[in-house]
Amino acid sequence: MSGDHAEWPQAFLGKPYQLKGLNDVIRRALAARQSKDALLKNLGEAMY
């Protein structure tokens, strides 16, 4: 994955993968995204 990208992958899932592994990776990525969004919201509110 060379080049400039706005966002890099949040997790790596090797193939072949099990359904449980896929589920775990998706849950972690979503939780990280929600934490990031909440942090950005709090920072925005603190600036005003």
CORDARA-V779950 format. One record per pair of residues at least 4 apart in sequence whose C-alpha atoms are under 6 Angstrom apart, sorted by the first residue. I is the first residue (numbers start at 1). J is the second residue. If there is no record, write none. Layout:
[[I | J] [I | J]]
This chain:
[[10 | 29]]
